[in-house]
Structure formats: C-alpha cells, structure tokens
Amino acid sequence: MSGVAHSLSASAKPRAWEFGLWALLLALPYLLPTHALLISEITIIALFAMSLDLILGYSGIVSLGHAAFFGMGAYSAALFAKHIHPDPLLGLAVATGVSAVLGLVCSLSVLRGSDLTRLMVTLGVALILQELANKLDFITGGADGLQGVIMGPVLGRFEFDLFGQTAAWYALGITLLVFLLLRRLVHAPFGFSLKAIRDNPLRARAIGIPVHARLMSVYTLAAALAGLAGGLQAQTTGFASLDVFGFDRSADVLLMLVIGGTGWLWGGIIGAVVFKSLHSVISAWTPQYWTFWLGLFLVLLMLLGRERLIRPWTWGRRA
C-alpha cells in the first residue's frame, strides 16, 4: 500500500517543463504589456475550461449550461464589490461559495437520468438564470449590465491599472493555484475513483465506490471553480452582463476542450489559448467569416487528430 501511495504522490508532482511553462506564462504580462488584457481574458477562460474538464473529462458528466455557474460567480463578485466590500480576494471567496451552493443544488437533479437529461437540465438552469438576471434589473442592471464596479487593490497593494497588467498577474496567480490544487486532486484516490466512474459506473459501484456522492462532490467543486472564473471576469473588467450566462459561452468552452483534449488539465489551458488566439487573429483578418475558418479548423482537427494536425508529414500514413 505504501508503494501505491508513493506512486500516486510522485505522479502528482509537476514536471520540470511545467515549471518552465508556468514561469513563461507568469512573465507574459511583462513581456507583452500591450496584450495584458488579452492575457487576462485567456487565463480566465482557461480556468473556466479546467472547471468543465473536471466533470466532462474526468467524470463523464456532459453539460451544455456550465455558464450558469460562471455567470453566478460574475454577478456575485460584482454585487459584493459594489454594495458590500471592494476587496478582490474576499469577493472571489463569495463568488466561489455562492456558485458552489448552486452547483450542489443542481447536482441533485443533474446527476439523475441519462446524458440527454443532463444536457437539458444544465442548459435549462443557465437559461433560467439568464432570464432572472434580465428581469431583476433593479439588482443586476438587466440588459444594460451591472456597471460601476470598482475594485480595491489586490492584497491591499496592487491597484488595477488601465493596461491590465495587474489583472493579468492576478488572474494568472489564481489560475496557477487552482491548477496545482486540481493536479493534486486528480492524481489522488479521489481522482482515480472519478475515472473509474467515468469508464464504468456499474463496476465502480460494485467495488464500493460511492458513485453518487463522488459525482455530487466533483460537480459542486466544478461549479465553484467556474464561479471563481466568473468572479475574476467581473473583477478584472469591472462589469457583469447577461452574456455571462449565454449558451455561446458554454459552447465555446466545450470547443476549447475539443481542441485541447479532455481528461488532462493542460487541455483546457491549451484549448483556451488556441481558441482565443484563432478568434483574435481570424476576426481581425475577416470579421464576417471567422466562424467559417474556426469550423474548418475543428473539422480538420477531428479528421486528422491533434498530433497529425501539427505534423503534416504524417498525413499519408494510417492513423
């Protein structure tokens, strides 16, 4: 048993290349100061993608309404900063907690039934919350969005600047901490039990894994992390609008996982970087038809596979 524990502990440790890559990512706001706002946006979306991968890639729970938790976190952080206290970290804690409670409540219904039922329930929750945010305009600002959100300095020292460098480092720091936490979690017995449930829930139940309790736990955690990403979005932009609940946000993050791959934490990060970079470059080149080129890229990705797409000389070989 000690050998198994040692093996699990060793697999959870970051590799050398990961240290180098994270060092590069943390240096990007300094190396590319004019793109700090884009770096912040990509980082937040990457965190959102990791939260979805936790239930999709590791647990096999399909969701089309993950933006419900992202939006709940965004509005919670924005309302807290505007009406109670502007401290960013305190606001993030509130956004994470509120989204976790919503995730726990939703898990009671989402985890029952087939994948089709889960798709409809998750999508319905997001649409209901979007409509509530629209109707409760005296609280949320309705279609105009929640404006006038002014954040205090991070840790009482680092003011948010117009160029977005503080926001970028703030988002990168939070995302790094979450990444390390999730890396530890998915390589722990809890994470391996999730993979067992994903692969064969009947067999997992037969060997004594509490399937429903595990899925409720991971769904709540994923909702909390999505709310954390939404809170970061509201804090770094100073704004929360109805589109945080939008179906396109849930669809986009699914596409990111398709691009980067599911079942590993770097998949969400790589998918977010590729998706947002393609969006930025293609929309600047052809704003009317950027979705066509993005769709073409996704078709090639599915037909050729990720490895063969980046190595064209293998196209003539059998997969």
C-alpha positions in Angstrom: 0.0 0.0 0.0 2.9 2.3 0.8 4.2 1.7 -2.7 0.9 2.7 -4.3 0.7 5.9 -2.1 4.3 6.8 -3.2 3.4 6.2 -6.8 0.3 8.5 -6.5 2.3 11.2 -4.8 5.1 11.1 -7.4 2.5 11.3 -10.3 1.0 14.4 -8.7 4.3 16.3 -8.7 4.7 18.9 -11.5 7.2 18.0 -14.2 10.2 20.2 -15.0 8.7 21.5 -18.2 5.6 22.6 -16.4 7.7 24.8 -14.1 9.2 26.4 -17.1 5.9 26.9 -18.9 4.3 28.5 -15.9 7.3 30.8 -15.4 6.8 31.9 -19.0 3.1 32.4 -18.6 3.6 34.5 -15.4 6.2 36.6 -17.3 3.8 37.3 -20.3 2.2 40.5 -18.8 5.8 41.9 -18.5 7.0 40.6 -21.9 3.8 41.6 -23.8 2.4 44.6 -21.8 0.2 45.8 -24.7 -1.6 42.4 -24.7 -2.1 42.2 -20.9 -5.9 42.4 -21.3 -6.0 39.6 -23.8 -3.7 37.5 -21.5 -6.1 38.1 -18.6 -9.1 37.1 -20.7 -7.4 33.9 -22.0 -6.3 33.0 -18.4 -9.9 33.3 -17.1 -11.3 31.3 -19.9 -8.6 28.6 -19.3 -9.7 28.4 -15.7 -13.3 28.1 -16.8 -12.3 25.3 -19.2 -10.5 23.4 -16.5 -13.6 23.5 -14.3 -15.6 22.0 -17.1 -13.0 19.3 -17.8 -13.2 18.3 -14.2 -16.8 17.0 -14.8 -16.6 16.2 -18.5 -13.1 14.7 -18.9 -12.6 13.2 -15.5 -16.2 12.3 -14.5 -18.0 11.8 -17.8 -20.8 14.4 -17.0 -21.9 16.2 -20.1 -23.0 19.8 -19.6 -24.3 22.5 -22.0 -25.0 25.0 -19.3 -21.8 25.4 -17.4 -22.0 29.1 -17.9 -24.7 29.2 -15.2 -22.0 28.9 -12.6 -19.7 31.3 -14.4 -22.4 33.9 -14.5 -23.5 33.3 -10.9 -19.9 33.9 -9.9 -19.6 37.0 -12.0 -22.7 38.7 -10.6 -21.9 37.6 -7.1 -18.5 39.2 -7.2 -19.7 42.3 -8.9 -22.6 42.9 -6.5 -20.4 42.2 -3.5 -17.8 44.7 -4.7 -20.4 47.3 -5.5 -22.6 47.1 -2.4 -20.5 45.4 0.4 -16.8 45.5 0.1 -14.3 46.1 -2.8 -11.6 43.6 -1.7 -10.9 41.3 -4.7 -10.0 38.2 -2.7 -13.0 38.5 -0.4 -15.2 38.9 -3.4 -13.7 35.8 -5.1 -14.4 33.8 -1.9 -18.0 34.9 -2.0 -18.4 34.2 -5.8 -16.9 30.7 -5.3 -19.1 29.9 -2.3 -22.3 31.1 -4.0 -21.5 29.1 -7.1 -20.7 26.0 -5.0 -24.1 26.2 -3.3 -25.8 26.5 -6.7 -23.7 23.5 -8.0 -24.7 21.4 -5.0 -28.4 22.2 -5.5 -28.2 21.5 -9.3 -26.3 18.2 -8.7 -29.4 16.7 -7.1 -31.2 16.8 -10.4 -28.4 16.9 -12.9 -26.9 13.6 -11.8 -30.1 11.7 -12.3 -31.1 10.3 -15.6 -29.3 9.9 -18.9 -26.8 12.2 -20.6 -29.6 13.8 -22.6 -31.4 14.6 -19.4 -28.2 16.2 -18.0 -27.8 18.3 -21.2 -31.3 19.6 -21.0 -31.2 20.3 -17.2 -27.9 22.1 -17.3 -29.0 24.2 -20.3 -32.3 25.0 -18.6 -30.6 26.2 -15.4 -28.4 28.6 -17.4 -31.4 30.0 -19.4 -33.4 30.4 -16.2 -30.6 32.3 -14.5 -30.1 34.5 -17.6 -33.8 35.4 -17.7 -33.8 36.1 -13.9 -30.8 38.4 -14.3 -32.7 40.2 -17.1 -35.9 40.6 -15.2 -34.3 41.7 -11.9 -32.9 44.8 -13.4 -33.1 46.8 -10.2 -30.4 44.4 -8.8 -28.5 43.3 -11.9 -28.9 46.2 -14.3 -30.9 44.0 -16.7 -29.9 44.2 -20.3 -27.6 47.2 -19.6 -25.5 45.1 -17.3 -24.1 45.8 -13.8 -21.9 48.8 -14.2 -19.8 50.9 -11.9 -18.0 48.0 -10.2 -14.8 49.5 -8.7 -12.3 47.0 -7.2 -9.9 47.7 -4.4 -6.2 46.9 -4.7 -5.1 43.2 -4.7 -3.7 42.3 -1.2 -4.1 46.0 -0.4 -1.1 47.0 -2.5 -1.6 46.3 -6.2 -4.1 48.7 -7.9 -5.9 47.6 -11.1 -4.4 49.6 -14.0 -5.9 50.6 -17.3 -3.4 48.5 -19.2 -4.5 45.3 -17.4 -1.1 44.1 -16.1 -2.3 43.8 -12.5 -5.4 42.0 -13.8 -3.3 39.6 -15.8 -1.0 38.7 -13.0 -3.9 38.4 -10.6 -5.7 36.0 -13.0 -2.6 34.0 -13.7 -1.8 33.7 -10.0 -5.2 32.4 -9.1 -5.2 30.1 -12.0 -1.8 28.7 -11.0 -3.1 28.0 -7.5 -6.2 26.2 -8.9 -4.1 24.2 -11.3 -1.8 22.9 -8.5 -4.8 22.1 -6.4 -6.5 20.2 -9.2 -3.3 18.4 -10.2 -3.1 17.1 -6.7 -6.8 16.1 -6.7 -6.9 14.2 -10.0 -3.8 12.2 -9.1 -5.2 11.3 -5.6 -7.5 8.3 -5.0 -10.5 10.7 -5.4 -9.4 11.5 -8.9 -8.8 7.9 -9.8 -12.3 7.0 -8.5 -13.8 9.6 -10.8 -12.1 8.0 -13.8 -13.4 4.6 -12.7 -16.9 6.0 -12.5 -16.5 7.7 -15.9 -15.3 4.4 -17.5 -17.8 2.0 -15.9 -20.2 3.4 -13.2 -21.7 -0.1 -12.5 -18.3 -1.7 -11.9 -17.2 1.3 -9.8 -20.3 0.9 -7.6 -19.7 -2.9 -7.3 -16.2 -2.4 -5.9 -17.5 0.0 -3.2 -17.1 3.5 -4.7 -19.9 5.8 -3.6 -20.7 6.9 -7.1 -23.5 9.4 -6.4 -21.6 11.1 -3.6 -18.4 11.3 -5.7 -20.3 12.9 -8.6 -22.1 15.4 -6.4 -18.8 16.4 -4.8 -17.0 16.9 -8.2 -20.0 18.7 -9.7 -20.0 21.1 -6.7 -16.3 21.7 -7.0 -16.5 22.3 -10.7 -19.3 24.8 -10.2 -17.3 26.6 -7.5 -14.3 26.9 -9.9 -16.5 28.1 -12.7 -17.9 30.7 -10.3 -14.3 31.6 -9.4 -13.6 32.2 -13.1 -16.7 34.3 -13.4 -15.7 36.4 -10.4 -12.3 37.0 -11.9 -14.0 38.1 -15.1 -16.3 40.6 -13.3 -13.4 41.9 -11.2 -10.9 42.4 -14.0 -13.4 44.1 -16.3 -15.4 46.0 -13.7 -18.6 44.8 -15.4 -21.1 41.9 -15.5 -23.7 41.5 -18.2 -26.3 38.9 -19.3 -23.9 37.3 -21.8 -22.0 35.6 -18.9 -25.0 33.2 -18.8 -25.1 32.8 -22.6 -25.3 29.5 -24.4 -22.4 30.6 -26.6 -20.1 30.8 -23.6 -20.9 27.2 -22.6 -20.5 26.1 -26.3 -17.1 27.9 -26.6 -15.6 26.3 -23.6 -16.7 22.9 -24.9 -14.9 23.7 -28.2 -11.8 24.6 -26.2 -11.8 21.2 -24.6 -12.3 19.6 -28.0 -9.2 21.5 -29.2 -7.0 20.9 -26.2 -8.3 17.5 -25.2 -10.3 16.2 -22.2 -9.1 14.3 -19.2 -5.9 16.3 -18.6 -5.6 19.7 -17.0 -3.4 21.2 -19.7 -6.2 20.5 -22.3 -8.3 23.4 -21.0 -5.3 25.8 -21.0 -4.1 24.8 -24.5 -7.6 24.9 -25.9 -8.3 28.3 -24.4 -5.0 29.7 -25.8 -5.6 28.2 -29.3 -9.3 29.2 -29.4 -8.9 32.8 -28.3 -5.8 33.3 -30.4 -7.6 32.0 -33.5 -10.5 34.2 -32.7 -8.4 37.2 -32.3 -6.3 36.6 -35.5 -9.1 35.4 -37.8 -11.6 38.0 -36.7 -9.1 40.8 -37.4 -8.4 39.3 -40.8 -12.0 38.5 -41.8 -14.5 39.6 -39.2 -17.6 38.3 -41.1 -16.4 34.8 -41.7 -14.1 34.0 -38.8 -16.6 31.3 -37.6 -16.2 29.5 -41.0 -12.4 29.3 -40.6 -12.7 28.2 -37.0 -15.2 25.5 -38.0 -12.8 24.3 -40.8 -10.0 24.1 -38.2 -12.2 22.0 -35.9 -13.2 19.6 -38.8 -9.5 19.1 -39.7 -8.8 18.5 -36.0 -11.4 15.8 -35.8 -10.4 14.2 -39.1 -6.7 14.2 -38.6 -6.3 14.2 -34.9 -4.2 16.7 -32.8 -0.8 15.0 -33.3 -1.2 14.6 -37.0 -2.5 18.1 -37.5 0.7 19.6 -36.1 2.8 17.1 -38.0 1.7 17.3 -41.7 4.3 14.9 -42.9 2.3 12.0 -41.3 -0.9 12.7 -43.2 -0.1 9.9 -45.7 0.2 7.3 -43.1 -2.5 5.3 -41.5 -3.9 6.6 -38.2 
